[in-house]
Amino acid sequence: MVNRYQIQYVQQSQIDKIKWNACIDDADNGSVYAYSHYLDTMAKHWDALIIADYEMVMPLPWNKKYGIYYLYQPAFTASLGIFGKNLTESLINDFIQAIPKKFRLIEIALNYGNIFSVPSGFSIIRNNYILRLNKSYEQLYASYKENVRRNIKKAQQLGCTVKKNIRVAEIIALSKSAMQKITNLKDEDYKNFESLYHLLDQQRKAISYGVYSANDELVSSCVYFFSQDRAYYILVGNHPNGKTLGASHYLIDAFIKDHADLDLILDFEGSDIRNLAFFYGSFGADLEIYPFLKINNLPFWMKWVK
């Protein structure tokens, strides 16, 4: 029984990255976000909780401010949490209890494999949408809502074209322009993401798509990462001109068409935002919930500010 093992706190410099990645490879709920190279690139610092010889692991991305250590969710990292085989609710709770007390504030997303019938102890349940692509394109297309099919046809009629493996820098530029007023992402986060993209691209685990207007203007774009049986819709860059062209719908449809009939899940990475949830659901995607852990043990004066 795995429960007999002690959960150990291990600092980043002492983590065996080969064993760590092997655990993620073999986990029932393995994720692109949990690999050491992803965490090394996107997290400011990260340590871990580990059972036995990397039988189960939990990354702990952390930072320090005003002398206070806290756990946070790194940029472009939708969920982390506990990874391994045969996870149970009691084991998930054991890991949470084992988080060192020095981390006075905890705000981290766990993953879909960390939630059970009674999600006690988690302050927030968040929504994700996934689409299983193990059907023919015709079957998948038939599951689209009418507005999706209408926008795809509009994009085609207006002369839009889809291109693959476009420069990630162009996608980042569009994303930054569209998101600068509604996100706290920093230039460093985008720079780190670009480095990560090139790393995964070398491993053939990343691809970029773009939709161009009849005037050859990039109006919709995205980056997908691949890991285990999932393709992650991870960075999106849309131009305002694309809204009237049906470009975003055409973009996602192109990926679905290319990957239909594969044992692959398209992971939309959210969302709790009503309009986005409707958009993802309109492709026939299913709801997948996951827990967000929020524990505030800050001093009373900082707790009030937070």
C-alpha positions as CSV (number, residue, x, y, z in Angstrom):
1,M,0.0,0.0,0.0
2,V,1.4,3.4,-1.0
3,N,0.0,5.0,2.2
4,R,2.7,3.4,4.3
5,Y,5.3,5.6,2.6
6,Q,6.3,9.0,4.0
7,I,5.7,12.0,1.9
8,Q,9.0,13.9,1.6
9,Y,9.6,17.5,0.8
10,V,12.4,17.8,-1.7
11,Q,14.0,21.0,-3.0
12,Q,14.4,21.6,-6.7
13,S,18.1,21.1,-6.8
14,Q,17.8,17.7,-5.2
15,I,15.0,16.4,-7.5
16,D,16.0,13.5,-9.8
17,K,14.6,14.9,-13.1
18,I,14.8,11.5,-14.9
19,K,12.8,9.7,-12.2
20,W,10.5,12.7,-12.0
21,N,9.6,12.7,-15.7
22,A,9.3,8.9,-15.7
23,C,6.6,9.3,-13.0
24,I,4.7,11.8,-15.1
25,D,5.0,9.5,-18.1
26,D,3.5,6.6,-16.2
27,A,0.9,8.5,-14.2
28,D,-2.8,7.9,-14.7
29,N,-3.2,11.7,-15.0
30,G,0.1,12.8,-16.5
31,S,0.2,16.3,-17.9
32,V,2.4,18.5,-20.1
33,Y,2.5,21.0,-17.2
34,A,4.1,18.6,-14.8
35,Y,7.3,17.7,-16.6
36,S,10.5,19.1,-15.1
37,H,11.4,21.1,-18.3
38,Y,8.0,22.8,-18.2
39,L,8.4,23.7,-14.6
40,D,12.0,24.8,-15.0
41,T,11.0,27.2,-17.7
42,M,7.7,28.6,-16.4
43,A,8.0,28.6,-12.6
44,K,10.1,31.1,-10.7
45,H,11.0,28.4,-8.3
46,W,9.6,24.9,-7.6
47,D,10.2,22.2,-5.1
48,A,8.1,19.0,-4.6
49,L,6.5,16.5,-2.4
50,I,7.5,12.9,-3.3
51,I,6.4,9.4,-2.2
52,A,8.9,6.6,-2.2
53,D,11.1,6.4,-5.3
54,Y,9.0,8.9,-7.3
55,E,5.9,6.7,-7.1
56,M,3.8,9.8,-6.7
57,V,4.8,13.5,-6.9
58,M,3.4,17.0,-6.4
59,P,5.2,20.0,-7.8
60,L,5.2,23.1,-5.5
61,P,5.8,26.2,-7.6
62,W,6.7,29.0,-5.2
63,N,7.8,32.5,-4.8
64,K,8.7,34.9,-2.0
65,K,7.5,38.4,-1.3
66,Y,7.9,40.6,1.7
67,G,9.6,37.7,3.4
68,I,6.6,35.5,2.9
69,Y,6.8,32.2,1.0
70,Y,3.8,31.3,-1.1
71,L,2.6,28.7,-3.7
72,Y,1.2,30.1,-6.9
73,Q,0.1,29.0,-10.4
74,P,2.8,29.7,-13.0
75,A,1.9,31.4,-16.3
76,F,0.6,29.1,-19.0
77,T,0.1,26.3,-16.5
78,A,-3.6,25.5,-16.2
79,S,-3.3,22.8,-13.5
80,L,-0.7,20.9,-11.5
81,G,-1.4,18.9,-8.3
82,I,-0.6,15.3,-7.5
83,F,0.4,12.8,-10.2
84,G,0.7,9.1,-10.0
85,K,-1.2,5.8,-10.2
86,N,-4.2,4.7,-8.1
87,L,-4.8,8.1,-6.5
88,T,-7.4,8.3,-3.7
89,E,-9.1,11.1,-2.0
90,S,-7.4,10.3,1.3
91,L,-4.0,10.3,-0.5
92,I,-4.8,13.7,-2.1
93,N,-5.6,15.1,1.4
94,D,-2.4,13.6,2.8
95,F,-0.3,15.5,0.2
96,I,-2.1,18.7,0.9
97,Q,-1.5,18.3,4.6
98,A,2.2,17.6,3.9
99,I,2.7,21.0,2.2
100,P,5.3,22.7,4.4
101,K,3.9,25.3,6.8
102,K,6.4,27.9,5.6
103,F,4.1,28.5,2.6
104,R,1.7,30.9,4.2
105,L,-0.4,31.4,1.1
106,I,-1.5,28.6,-1.2
107,E,-3.3,29.4,-4.5
108,I,-2.7,26.5,-6.9
109,A,-4.9,24.5,-9.3
110,L,-4.8,20.8,-8.9
111,N,-5.9,18.5,-11.8
112,Y,-8.9,16.5,-12.9
113,G,-7.3,13.3,-11.4
114,N,-7.3,15.0,-7.9
115,I,-11.1,15.3,-7.6
116,F,-13.4,12.6,-6.3
117,S,-17.1,12.3,-5.5
118,V,-16.9,14.6,-2.5
119,P,-14.5,17.5,-3.2
120,S,-14.1,18.4,0.5
121,G,-11.3,20.7,1.4
122,F,-11.2,22.5,-1.9
123,S,-12.5,26.0,-1.9
124,I,-13.2,26.3,-5.6
125,I,-14.2,23.9,-8.3
126,R,-13.2,25.1,-11.7
127,N,-14.4,24.1,-15.2
128,N,-12.5,22.8,-18.2
129,Y,-13.8,21.6,-21.6
130,I,-12.4,18.6,-23.5
131,L,-13.2,17.1,-26.9
132,R,-12.4,13.5,-27.6
133,L,-11.2,13.3,-31.2
134,N,-11.5,9.5,-31.6
135,K,-14.3,9.8,-34.2
136,S,-14.4,10.6,-37.9
137,Y,-14.3,14.3,-38.8
138,E,-17.8,14.0,-40.2
139,Q,-19.1,12.8,-36.8
140,L,-17.2,15.5,-35.0
141,Y,-18.4,18.2,-37.4
142,A,-22.0,17.0,-36.9
143,S,-21.7,17.7,-33.2
144,Y,-20.8,21.4,-33.8
145,K,-23.6,23.9,-33.0
146,E,-25.0,25.6,-36.0
147,N,-23.2,28.9,-35.3
148,V,-19.9,27.1,-35.5
149,R,-20.7,25.5,-38.9
150,R,-21.9,28.9,-40.1
151,N,-18.7,30.7,-39.1
152,I,-16.5,28.0,-40.7
153,K,-18.4,28.4,-44.0
154,K,-18.1,32.2,-43.7
155,A,-14.4,32.1,-43.2
156,Q,-14.0,29.8,-46.3
157,Q,-16.3,32.0,-48.4
158,L,-14.3,35.2,-47.4
159,G,-11.1,33.6,-48.6
160,C,-9.5,32.8,-45.3
161,T,-6.7,30.2,-45.3
162,V,-5.1,28.0,-42.6
163,K,-1.3,27.7,-42.3
164,K,0.6,25.5,-39.8
165,N,3.9,26.0,-38.1
166,I,3.8,29.7,-38.2
167,R,6.2,31.8,-36.1
168,V,5.4,31.6,-32.4
169,A,6.5,35.2,-32.1
170,E,3.6,36.3,-34.3
171,I,1.1,34.5,-32.1
172,I,2.7,36.0,-28.9
173,A,2.5,39.5,-30.4
174,L,-1.3,39.0,-31.2
175,S,-1.9,37.5,-27.8
176,K,-0.1,40.3,-25.9
177,S,-2.0,42.9,-27.8
178,A,-5.4,41.4,-27.1
179,M,-4.8,40.4,-23.5
180,Q,-2.7,43.4,-22.1
181,K,-5.7,45.0,-20.5
182,I,-7.2,41.9,-18.9
183,T,-4.2,39.8,-17.7
184,N,-1.3,40.2,-15.4
185,L,1.1,38.3,-17.7
186,K,4.5,39.9,-18.0
187,D,7.0,40.1,-20.9
188,E,9.1,37.6,-19.0
189,D,6.2,35.1,-19.1
190,Y,5.9,35.4,-22.8
191,K,9.7,35.1,-23.3
192,N,9.7,31.9,-21.2
193,F,6.8,30.5,-23.2
194,E,8.6,31.1,-26.4
195,S,11.6,29.2,-25.1
196,L,9.4,26.4,-24.0
197,Y,7.7,26.3,-27.4
198,H,11.0,25.9,-29.2
199,L,12.0,23.1,-26.7
200,L,8.8,21.1,-27.3
201,D,8.9,21.8,-31.0
202,Q,12.2,20.1,-31.2
203,Q,10.6,17.1,-29.5
204,R,7.7,17.2,-32.0
205,K,5.3,18.0,-29.1
206,A,4.2,21.5,-30.3
207,I,2.5,22.9,-33.3
208,S,1.2,26.3,-34.3
209,Y,-1.8,27.2,-36.5
210,G,-2.8,30.5,-38.1
211,V,-5.7,31.7,-40.1
212,Y,-5.0,34.4,-42.7
213,S,-7.5,36.7,-44.3
214,A,-7.8,37.1,-48.1
215,N,-5.4,40.1,-47.6
216,D,-2.8,37.7,-46.0
217,E,-3.3,39.3,-42.5
218,L,-2.9,36.9,-39.6
219,V,-6.4,37.2,-37.9
220,S,-6.4,34.1,-35.6
221,S,-3.7,31.9,-34.3
222,C,-2.8,29.4,-31.6
223,V,-0.2,27.1,-30.1
224,Y,-0.9,23.5,-29.2
225,F,1.2,21.3,-26.9
226,F,1.0,17.5,-27.0
227,S,1.5,15.2,-24.0
228,Q,0.1,11.7,-23.2
229,D,-3.3,11.6,-24.9
230,R,-3.9,15.3,-24.9
231,A,-3.5,18.3,-27.2
232,Y,-3.5,21.5,-25.2
233,Y,-5.0,24.7,-26.7
234,I,-2.5,26.7,-24.8
235,L,-1.8,30.1,-26.3
236,V,-4.3,32.1,-28.5
237,G,-3.7,35.2,-30.5
238,N,-6.6,36.8,-32.2
239,H,-6.8,40.1,-34.2
240,P,-10.0,42.1,-33.9
241,N,-10.5,41.8,-37.7
242,G,-11.0,38.1,-37.3
243,K,-14.2,38.4,-35.4
244,T,-16.3,39.2,-38.4
245,L,-14.6,36.5,-40.5
246,G,-15.3,33.4,-38.3
247,A,-11.6,33.0,-38.0
248,S,-11.5,31.5,-34.5
249,H,-14.0,28.8,-35.4
250,Y,-12.2,28.0,-38.6
251,L,-8.9,27.8,-36.7
252,I,-10.1,25.2,-34.2
253,D,-12.0,23.3,-36.9
254,A,-8.7,22.9,-38.9
255,F,-7.0,21.3,-35.9
256,I,-9.9,19.0,-35.3
257,K,-10.0,18.0,-39.0
258,D,-6.3,17.2,-39.0
259,H,-6.5,15.1,-35.8
260,A,-9.9,13.4,-36.2
261,D,-9.9,9.6,-35.7
262,L,-7.0,9.7,-33.3
263,D,-7.0,8.6,-29.7
264,L,-6.5,12.2,-28.6
265,I,-8.3,14.6,-26.4
266,L,-8.4,18.3,-27.3
267,D,-8.0,20.2,-24.0
268,F,-9.4,23.7,-24.2
269,E,-7.9,24.8,-20.8
270,G,-11.1,26.2,-19.3
271,S,-13.1,28.1,-18.8
272,D,-15.1,29.6,-15.9
273,I,-15.9,32.6,-18.2
274,R,-19.4,32.1,-19.5
275,N,-18.7,33.2,-23.1
276,L,-15.6,31.1,-23.4
277,A,-17.4,28.1,-21.9
278,F,-20.2,28.5,-24.5
279,F,-17.6,28.8,-27.3
280,Y,-15.8,25.6,-26.3
281,G,-19.0,23.7,-25.7
282,S,-20.3,24.7,-29.1
283,F,-17.7,22.3,-30.7
284,G,-19.3,19.4,-28.8
285,A,-16.8,19.6,-25.9
286,D,-17.6,18.0,-22.6
287,L,-17.2,19.6,-19.1
288,E,-14.3,18.4,-17.0
289,I,-14.0,19.8,-13.5
290,Y,-10.8,20.2,-11.4
291,P,-10.1,21.7,-7.9
292,F,-8.4,24.9,-7.1
293,L,-6.7,24.9,-3.7
294,K,-6.8,28.1,-1.7
295,I,-5.4,28.3,1.8
296,N,-4.6,31.7,3.5
297,N,-2.4,31.5,6.6
298,L,-0.9,35.0,6.2
299,P,-0.5,37.3,9.2
300,F,-3.8,39.0,10.0
301,W,-2.7,42.3,8.6
302,M,-1.6,40.8,5.3
303,K,-4.7,38.5,5.2
304,W,-6.9,41.6,5.3
305,V,-5.0,43.2,2.3
306,K,-5.1,39.9,0.3
